[in-house]
Amino acid sequence: MIRRLFIFIVVLILLAGAVAGAGFFWLQTAYTASSHTDTDKIIVIERGSSVASIARQLQEEGLIQYARVFRLGIRLIADRRPLQAGEYRIPAQASAAEIASILKSGEQVVHKTTLAEGLSSIQIVDLLRDEPLLAGKIETVPPEGTLLPETYHFHRGETRTEILRRMRTALDDVLSELWATRAADLPFSTREEAMILASIVEKETAVEAERELVAGVFVNRMKKGMRLQSDPTVVYGITRGAGPLGRPLSRGDLDAETAYNTYRIDGLPPTPIANPGRASIAAVLNPAKTDALYFVADGSGGHAFAKTLDEHNRNVRAWRKIQRDN
C-alpha cells in the first residue's frame, strides 16, 4: 500500500513538473515571439504606472497580444530592472520581451527645440511656454544676454526651467572658453560688456562672414570715443525685447532719450539687447583688424563698409536709392 502511494506521489510530481515545464516553455515562446505590428509606434508610460496597468496599456494599443504573458514574463523571465516611465518608440514586430527591455532601458524618444540667435529672453520664454512637450511654469524671465541660443534636446515632460538652466550653463561654458582667448587690446574689460557688444553685433548682421568685421567697426568706434549709433539698440529701447518694432525707425526714435539709444548715449547700453550666439561672442572677443568706422545695408543682405564719413554717406545714398526703387 505504502509502495503504491509512493509511486502515485512520484507520478504526480513528474506530471506537475512536465506541466510546469510545458507551461514555462509556452510562456517563453509567447514572451519572445514577434508581434504583428507593421510600423513603429510611440507609447507614453505615465509615472507611477504598475506592471499590470502597463501590460493592459500595451495590449490596448495593439503592441502585445496578451497582457498576462507580459506580466508573467516580467516576473519569471526578464531581469530585475524596473519598468521606467517616459515616452518610448516601439519598433515594428517587437516582442513582449523586446518591449520590456526598451521600457527598462530608460532610452526615451528625444525631442528638440531650436532657439535662434538674437532672440530676446522674453521671446525665448514665450517659445518654451508654447512647447507642448515641456512641463512646468516659468515664473520669471531671465536677464537679457544670459542664455545661449542653440538646439536643445529633451524628453517629454522635462521642465521649461530645466531648459533655461541648461541655456545659462551653456552660455557660461562658451563665454569662459572664448574669454580665455580674447584679443589683448579690446576697449572693454568685463564679460558683461562683451555680451552687450555681442548682442549688438548679433542684431546688426545675420551674415556670418560679416560678424568679425561688424565687431571690428564697433571696437574702432569705442576706441575713438565715437557713439555706436546702432539702430537695434534704439529698437530695444522702445520694445524692451517684447517683439519686432513693426515699422521703420523715425527721426523721433533716433532722437529719443532712452538708456539704450546709442545715438544719444556714449559707450555701451546698460544691458545686452538680445541673446547672442557663439559666433557673435567670438567676433567681439577677436574682432577683425579693419580701418572701417561705418557700415550700412547694401541691398544684398549684407553691408557696405567705409573708412570715412564721405564714403559712408555715398553708401547711404546708394542704399536709399535701392529702398526707393523697391
Kinemage of the C-alpha trace (Angstrom):
@kinemage 1
@onewidth
@group {chain A} dominant
@subgroup {mainchain}
@vectorlist {calphas} color= white
{ca met a 1} P 0.000 0.000 0.000
{ca ile a 2} L 2.768 2.400 1.002
{ca arg a 3} L 4.708 1.458 -2.107
{ca arg a 4} L 1.696 2.257 -4.330
{ca leu a 5} L 1.192 5.600 -2.588
{ca phe a 6} L 4.844 6.480 -3.085
{ca ile a 7} L 4.636 5.619 -6.779
{ca phe a 8} L 1.458 7.728 -7.100
{ca ile a 9} L 3.116 10.730 -5.484
{ca val a 10} L 6.162 10.381 -7.711
{ca val a 11} L 3.954 10.219 -10.779
{ca leu a 12} L 2.070 13.340 -9.647
{ca ile a 13} L 5.334 15.190 -9.107
{ca leu a 14} L 6.578 14.144 -12.545
{ca leu a 15} L 3.297 15.181 -14.156
{ca ala a 16} L 3.348 18.519 -12.329
{ca gly a 17} L 6.921 19.070 -13.438
{ca ala a 18} L 6.028 18.215 -17.004
{ca val a 19} L 3.066 20.553 -16.964
{ca ala a 20} L 5.158 23.325 -15.382
{ca gly a 21} L 7.917 22.776 -17.926
{ca ala a 22} L 5.469 22.845 -20.791
{ca gly a 23} L 3.862 25.988 -19.360
{ca phe a 24} L 7.195 27.727 -18.955
{ca phe a 25} L 8.187 26.726 -22.484
{ca trp a 26} L 4.910 28.145 -23.811
{ca leu a 27} L 5.384 31.339 -21.778
{ca gln a 28} L 8.929 31.792 -23.028
{ca thr a 29} L 7.831 31.193 -26.610
{ca ala a 30} L 4.922 33.650 -26.337
{ca tyr a 31} L 7.042 36.234 -24.474
{ca thr a 32} L 9.759 36.270 -27.129
{ca ala a 33} L 7.530 35.896 -30.219
{ca ser a 34} L 7.425 38.803 -32.654
{ca ser a 35} L 4.266 40.898 -32.652
{ca his a 36} L 2.124 41.599 -35.701
{ca thr a 37} L 2.613 45.391 -35.683
{ca asp a 38} L 3.817 46.631 -39.055
{ca thr a 39} L 5.022 50.127 -38.077
{ca asp a 40} L 6.928 51.722 -35.236
{ca lys a 41} L 4.695 53.132 -32.507
{ca ile a 42} L 5.164 55.707 -29.772
{ca ile a 43} L 3.927 54.877 -26.285
{ca val a 44} L 3.883 57.097 -23.202
{ca ile a 45} L 4.179 55.358 -19.824
{ca glu a 46} L 2.892 57.619 -17.081
{ca arg a 47} L 4.806 57.983 -13.836
{ca gly a 48} L 3.525 55.601 -11.131
{ca ser a 49} L 2.111 53.019 -13.560
{ca ser a 50} L 2.124 49.430 -12.280
{ca val a 51} L 3.284 46.444 -14.312
{ca ala a 52} L -0.336 45.328 -14.646
{ca ser a 53} L -1.501 48.718 -15.938
{ca ile a 54} L 1.422 48.897 -18.371
{ca ala a 55} L 0.589 45.405 -19.640
{ca arg a 56} L -3.042 46.433 -20.194
{ca gln a 57} L -1.941 49.604 -21.973
{ca leu a 58} L 0.361 47.653 -24.297
{ca gln a 59} L -2.440 45.237 -25.131
{ca glu a 60} L -4.982 48.024 -25.701
{ca glu a 61} L -2.591 49.816 -28.036
{ca gly a 62} L -2.022 46.618 -30.018
{ca leu a 63} L 1.646 46.230 -29.143
{ca ile a 64} L 1.236 42.843 -27.434
{ca gln a 65} L -1.419 40.138 -27.740
{ca tyr a 66} L -1.709 39.036 -24.112
{ca ala a 67} L -1.255 41.301 -21.084
{ca arg a 68} L -0.840 38.223 -18.856
{ca val a 69} L 2.104 36.967 -20.897
{ca phe a 70} L 3.822 40.339 -20.440
{ca arg a 71} L 3.203 40.316 -16.665
{ca leu a 72} L 4.408 36.740 -16.199
{ca gly a 73} L 7.399 37.343 -18.477
{ca ile a 74} L 8.392 40.367 -16.394
{ca arg a 75} L 8.115 38.297 -13.207
{ca leu a 76} L 9.623 34.975 -14.313
{ca ile a 77} L 11.894 35.617 -17.302
{ca ala a 78} L 13.056 39.242 -17.515
{ca asp a 79} L 15.856 40.761 -15.464
{ca arg a 80} L 15.049 42.624 -12.257
{ca arg a 81} L 15.322 46.173 -13.615
{ca pro a 82} L 12.093 48.143 -13.136
{ca leu a 83} L 9.991 49.484 -15.971
{ca gln a 84} L 10.513 53.230 -16.300
{ca ala a 85} L 8.037 55.991 -17.060
{ca gly a 86} L 8.541 58.049 -20.197
{ca glu a 87} L 7.967 58.180 -23.943
{ca tyr a 88} L 9.311 55.264 -25.988
{ca arg a 89} L 9.495 54.256 -29.621
{ca ile a 90} L 8.498 50.604 -30.052
{ca pro a 91} L 9.750 49.139 -33.330
{ca ala a 92} L 7.510 47.141 -35.636
{ca gln a 93} L 7.142 43.440 -34.762
{ca ala a 94} L 8.774 43.920 -31.339
{ca ser a 95} L 8.175 41.009 -28.968
{ca ala a 96} L 6.937 41.450 -25.408
{ca ala a 97} L 10.476 40.706 -24.234
{ca glu a 98} L 11.920 43.415 -26.503
{ca ile a 99} L 9.291 45.905 -25.337
{ca ala a 100} L 10.106 45.118 -21.706
{ca ser a 101} L 13.798 45.680 -22.408
{ca ile a 102} L 13.040 49.050 -24.038
{ca leu a 103} L 10.877 50.164 -21.104
{ca lys a 104} L 13.589 49.108 -18.662
{ca ser a 105} L 16.354 50.913 -20.562
{ca gly a 106} L 15.050 54.436 -19.983
{ca glu a 107} L 16.122 55.343 -23.538
{ca gln a 108} L 13.238 57.631 -24.307
{ca val a 109} L 12.251 59.435 -27.500
{ca val a 110} L 14.392 62.565 -27.876
{ca his a 111} L 12.763 65.827 -28.980
{ca lys a 112} L 14.477 69.101 -29.827
{ca thr a 113} L 13.760 72.795 -29.785
{ca thr a 114} L 15.798 75.339 -31.705
{ca leu a 115} L 16.125 78.768 -30.116
{ca ala a 116} L 17.636 81.131 -32.664
{ca glu a 117} L 20.446 83.596 -32.114
{ca gly a 118} L 19.319 87.156 -31.478
{ca leu a 119} L 16.089 86.368 -29.658
{ca ser a 120} L 15.331 88.324 -26.515
{ca ser a 121} L 14.820 86.499 -23.233
{ca ile a 122} L 11.099 87.294 -23.422
{ca gln a 123} L 10.895 85.695 -26.869
{ca ile a 124} L 12.775 82.596 -25.709
{ca val a 125} L 10.465 82.200 -22.718
{ca asp a 126} L 7.420 82.570 -24.976
{ca leu a 127} L 8.723 79.824 -27.286
{ca leu a 128} L 9.348 77.478 -24.366
{ca arg a 129} L 5.895 78.177 -22.957
{ca asp a 130} L 4.407 77.238 -26.336
{ca glu a 131} L 6.301 73.903 -26.486
{ca pro a 132} L 3.598 71.349 -25.551
{ca leu a 133} L 6.003 68.524 -24.705
{ca leu a 134} L 7.683 70.515 -21.928
{ca ala a 135} L 6.242 70.792 -18.425
{ca gly a 136} L 6.095 73.346 -15.649
{ca lys a 137} L 5.786 77.104 -15.451
{ca ile a 138} L 8.416 79.801 -15.962
{ca glu a 139} L 7.907 82.300 -13.174
{ca thr a 140} L 10.497 84.916 -14.150
{ca val a 141} L 12.164 85.919 -17.421
{ca pro a 142} L 15.967 85.533 -17.243
{ca pro a 143} L 18.052 88.689 -17.690
{ca glu a 144} L 18.926 89.598 -21.267
{ca gly a 145} L 22.126 88.029 -22.551
{ca thr a 146} L 22.269 85.156 -20.054
{ca leu a 147} L 21.034 82.376 -22.365
{ca leu a 148} L 22.898 80.648 -25.196
{ca pro a 149} L 20.740 80.202 -28.314
{ca glu a 150} L 21.167 76.708 -29.742
{ca thr a 151} L 19.284 73.495 -30.482
{ca tyr a 152} L 18.444 71.738 -27.221
{ca his a 153} L 17.338 68.108 -26.937
{ca phe a 154} L 14.875 66.988 -24.292
{ca his a 155} L 12.492 64.225 -23.240
{ca arg a 156} L 8.727 64.636 -22.998
{ca gly a 157} L 7.843 66.059 -19.598
{ca glu a 158} L 11.190 67.765 -18.974
{ca thr a 159} L 10.599 71.159 -17.365
{ca arg a 160} L 10.907 74.504 -19.087
{ca thr a 161} L 13.035 75.809 -16.234
{ca glu a 162} L 15.475 72.934 -16.838
{ca ile a 163} L 15.926 74.074 -20.459
{ca leu a 164} L 16.615 77.616 -19.220
{ca arg a 165} L 19.126 76.248 -16.712
{ca arg a 166} L 20.904 74.365 -19.482
{ca met a 167} L 20.940 77.510 -21.631
{ca arg a 168} L 22.550 79.519 -18.809
{ca thr a 169} L 25.139 76.819 -18.168
{ca ala a 170} L 25.935 76.558 -21.883
{ca leu a 171} L 26.497 80.312 -22.092
{ca asp a 172} L 28.771 80.291 -19.040
{ca asp a 173} L 30.830 77.495 -20.594
{ca val a 174} L 31.133 79.187 -24.013
{ca leu a 175} L 31.939 82.588 -22.560
{ca ser a 176} L 34.615 81.132 -20.275
{ca glu a 177} L 36.163 79.276 -23.195
{ca leu a 178} L 36.195 82.282 -25.544
{ca trp a 179} L 37.154 84.856 -22.904
{ca ala a 180} L 40.410 82.983 -22.308
{ca thr a 181} L 41.451 83.576 -25.946
{ca arg a 182} L 40.307 87.219 -26.295
{ca ala a 183} L 42.407 89.831 -28.045
{ca ala a 184} L 44.656 91.963 -25.863
{ca asp a 185} L 43.600 95.456 -26.956
{ca leu a 186} L 39.829 95.425 -26.544
{ca pro a 187} L 38.080 98.630 -25.374
{ca phe a 188} L 36.136 96.784 -22.678
{ca ser a 189} L 37.282 94.785 -19.675
{ca thr a 190} L 34.406 92.618 -18.440
{ca arg a 191} L 32.448 89.661 -19.710
{ca glu a 192} L 29.249 91.611 -19.202
{ca glu a 193} L 30.453 94.310 -21.593
{ca ala a 194} L 31.479 91.651 -24.098
{ca met a 195} L 27.947 90.211 -24.010
{ca ile a 196} L 26.416 93.658 -24.545
{ca leu a 197} L 28.541 94.282 -27.628
{ca ala a 198} L 27.991 90.712 -28.887
{ca ser a 199} L 24.227 91.224 -28.680
{ca ile a 200} L 24.513 94.377 -30.799
{ca val a 201} L 26.629 92.572 -33.400
{ca glu a 202} L 24.091 89.718 -33.422
{ca lys a 203} L 21.231 92.096 -34.180
{ca glu a 204} L 23.184 94.095 -36.769
{ca thr a 205} L 24.025 91.262 -39.158
{ca ala a 206} L 22.809 87.785 -39.983
{ca val a 207} L 25.733 87.242 -42.373
{ca glu a 208} L 28.208 85.000 -40.601
{ca ala a 209} L 31.166 86.199 -42.670
{ca glu a 210} L 30.477 89.794 -41.577
{ca arg a 211} L 30.325 89.361 -37.824
{ca glu a 212} L 34.024 89.917 -37.107
{ca leu a 213} L 34.079 92.948 -39.415
{ca val a 214} L 30.989 94.492 -37.791
{ca ala a 215} L 32.579 93.847 -34.399
{ca gly a 216} L 35.753 95.499 -35.675
{ca val a 217} L 33.819 98.627 -36.651
{ca phe a 218} L 32.237 98.938 -33.204
{ca val a 219} L 35.563 98.283 -31.474
{ca asn a 220} L 37.157 101.037 -33.586
{ca arg a 221} L 34.382 103.469 -32.696
{ca met a 222} L 34.685 102.697 -28.989
{ca lys a 223} L 38.440 103.227 -29.083
{ca lys a 224} L 37.936 106.628 -30.726
{ca gly a 225} L 35.185 107.642 -28.305
{ca met a 226} L 32.575 107.667 -31.089
{ca arg a 227} L 28.999 106.724 -30.352
{ca leu a 228} L 27.978 103.302 -31.636
{ca gln a 229} L 24.858 104.630 -33.438
{ca ser a 230} L 23.309 101.167 -33.736
{ca asp a 231} L 19.679 101.010 -34.871
{ca pro a 232} L 18.915 97.751 -32.979
{ca thr a 233} L 19.746 99.467 -29.681
{ca val a 234} L 17.162 102.147 -30.495
{ca val a 235} L 14.578 99.448 -31.219
{ca tyr a 236} L 15.329 97.696 -27.929
{ca gly a 237} L 14.883 100.939 -26.038
{ca ile a 238} L 11.337 101.073 -27.430
{ca thr a 239} L 10.260 97.413 -27.298
{ca arg a 240} L 12.477 96.052 -24.480
{ca gly a 241} L 12.637 92.766 -26.359
{ca ala a 242} L 8.903 92.120 -26.453
{ca gly a 243} L 8.973 91.684 -30.240
{ca pro a 244} L 9.869 93.413 -33.501
{ca leu a 245} L 9.132 97.125 -33.810
{ca gly a 246} L 6.975 96.505 -36.872
{ca arg a 247} L 7.851 99.789 -38.591
{ca pro a 248} L 10.902 101.742 -39.760
{ca leu a 249} L 12.711 103.868 -37.200
{ca ser a 250} L 11.764 107.527 -37.288
{ca arg a 251} L 13.869 110.611 -36.648
{ca gly a 252} L 11.987 110.925 -33.373
{ca asp a 253} L 13.092 107.394 -32.420
{ca leu a 254} L 16.736 108.240 -33.124
{ca asp a 255} L 16.461 111.405 -31.015
{ca ala a 256} L 14.625 109.735 -28.123
{ca glu a 257} L 16.310 109.796 -24.722
{ca thr a 258} L 16.478 106.149 -23.644
{ca ala a 259} L 19.204 104.248 -21.825
{ca tyr a 260} L 19.647 102.070 -24.932
{ca asn a 261} L 19.742 104.695 -27.683
{ca thr a 262} L 23.376 104.628 -28.808
{ca tyr a 263} L 22.721 107.686 -30.977
{ca arg a 264} L 22.250 109.591 -27.709
{ca ile a 265} L 24.462 107.798 -25.159
{ca asp a 266} L 28.207 107.297 -25.066
{ca gly a 267} L 29.600 103.773 -24.970
{ca leu a 268} L 27.563 100.656 -24.419
{ca pro a 269} L 23.924 100.417 -23.280
{ca pro a 270} L 23.341 99.097 -19.753
{ca thr a 271} L 22.463 95.509 -20.723
{ca pro a 272} L 22.520 93.237 -23.759
{ca ile a 273} L 19.691 93.788 -26.229
{ca ala a 274} L 19.325 90.082 -27.126
{ca asn a 275} L 20.889 86.691 -26.534
{ca pro a 276} L 23.816 86.389 -28.953
{ca gly a 277} L 25.136 83.122 -30.323
{ca arg a 278} L 28.633 81.737 -30.043
{ca ala a 279} L 29.785 83.279 -33.344
{ca ser a 280} L 28.911 86.825 -32.282
{ca ile a 281} L 30.564 86.378 -28.880
{ca ala a 282} L 33.694 85.085 -30.602
{ca ala a 283} L 33.596 88.018 -33.041
{ca val a 284} L 33.673 90.728 -30.376
{ca leu a 285} L 36.435 88.967 -28.439
{ca asn a 286} L 38.567 88.654 -31.572
{ca pro a 287} L 37.276 91.299 -33.991
{ca ala a 288} L 38.623 91.834 -37.490
{ca lys a 289} L 41.513 94.256 -37.891
{ca thr a 290} L 39.969 96.978 -40.024
{ca asp a 291} L 40.085 100.742 -40.578
{ca ala a 292} L 36.323 100.870 -41.178
{ca leu a 293} L 34.237 103.093 -38.903
{ca tyr a 294} L 30.868 102.866 -40.661
{ca phe a 295} L 28.593 100.369 -42.340
{ca val a 296} L 25.163 100.409 -43.938
{ca ala a 297} L 22.969 97.832 -45.686
{ca asp a 298} L 23.942 97.230 -49.303
{ca gly a 299} L 20.730 95.651 -50.575
{ca ser a 300} L 22.127 92.130 -50.828
{ca gly a 301} L 21.515 91.119 -47.238
{ca gly a 302} L 24.964 92.298 -46.205
{ca his a 303} L 26.599 95.664 -45.581
{ca ala a 304} L 28.873 98.193 -47.264
{ca phe a 305} L 31.751 99.272 -45.001
{ca ala a 306} L 33.520 102.607 -45.079
{ca lys a 307} L 36.589 104.229 -43.506
{ca thr a 308} L 35.425 107.839 -43.914
{ca leu a 309} L 32.177 109.682 -43.419
{ca asp a 310} L 32.127 110.831 -47.049
{ca glu a 311} L 32.442 107.252 -48.270
{ca his a 312} L 29.753 106.171 -45.814
{ca asn a 313} L 27.388 108.906 -46.987
{ca arg a 314} L 27.771 107.658 -50.572
{ca asn a 315} L 26.902 104.158 -49.385
{ca val a 316} L 23.878 105.518 -47.534
{ca arg a 317} L 22.642 107.304 -50.665
{ca ala a 318} L 23.057 104.092 -52.662
{ca trp a 319} L 21.058 102.173 -50.041
{ca arg a 320} L 18.263 104.748 -50.007
{ca lys a 321} L 18.034 104.564 -53.785
{ca ile a 322} L 17.642 100.780 -53.541
{ca gln a 323} L 14.858 101.310 -50.998
{ca arg a 324} L 13.070 103.800 -53.223
{ca asp a 325} L 13.351 101.586 -56.291
{ca asn a 326} L 11.866 98.665 -54.415
